[in-house]
Amino acid sequence: SDVRPKRSLLFVWHTGEESGLQGSRWFTDNPTVPRDSIVAQINSDMIARGGPDDEARRDPAYLQVIGSRRLSTELGDLTEAVNRDGGFNLSFDYSYDANGHPDNFYCRSDHYMYARYGIPIAFFSTGGHRDYHQVTDEIEYLDFDKYARVTSFVRAVVERVANLDHRVVVDQ
């Protein structure tokens, strides 16, 4: 929409994730705005594949959701409501968010550097796949319709958070 949100949005592109979350660590330790003014961090990465087994079949609804309830039940509920009420009809996979999951994605992506400061996060991804970090990860495997659907969903989540009449409640 063309209406300004109640809150400012800050877009941050981090570097050095694979070498120890260097960019997100630096930013959260040295933010360009007061850290306590950041009400949530919404992270998306690898959102145009079908899912972990997408070479065998494309799944236009599959989306991993990580961390959305770890610090804030409200943020988790909000993401579910946006998906349902916005008609996105994405199929959320929370299995990778389980405590003790061997891949430990919650602690391995840039959002974690925000969460360590108590900032609620939500991470959206279609997950790892056979071509993850390989030279075989080619554009032909991307599902651009899905990419558009997921980015529209993420935008709707961001807009909902930005227009709340309160900060996202931290209750965990």
HELIX and SHEET records of a PDB file:
HELIX    1   1 GLN A   22  ASP A   29  1                                   8    
HELIX    2   2 ARG A   35  SER A   37  5                                   3    
HELIX    3   3 THR A   73  ASP A   85  1                                  13    
HELIX    4   4 SER A   95  ASP A   97  5                                   3    
HELIX    5   5 PHE A  105  ARG A  108  1                                   4    
HELIX    6   6 HIS A  111  ALA A  115  1                                   5    
HELIX    7   7 ILE A  139  TYR A  141  5                                   3    
HELIX    8   8 PHE A  144  ALA A  162  1                                  19    
SHEET    1   A 4 GLN A  41  SER A  44  0                                        
SHEET    2   A 4 ILE A 121  SER A 125  1                                        
SHEET    3   A 4 TYR A  62  ILE A  66 -1                                        
SHEET    4   A 4 SER A  91  ASP A  93  1                                        
END                                                                             
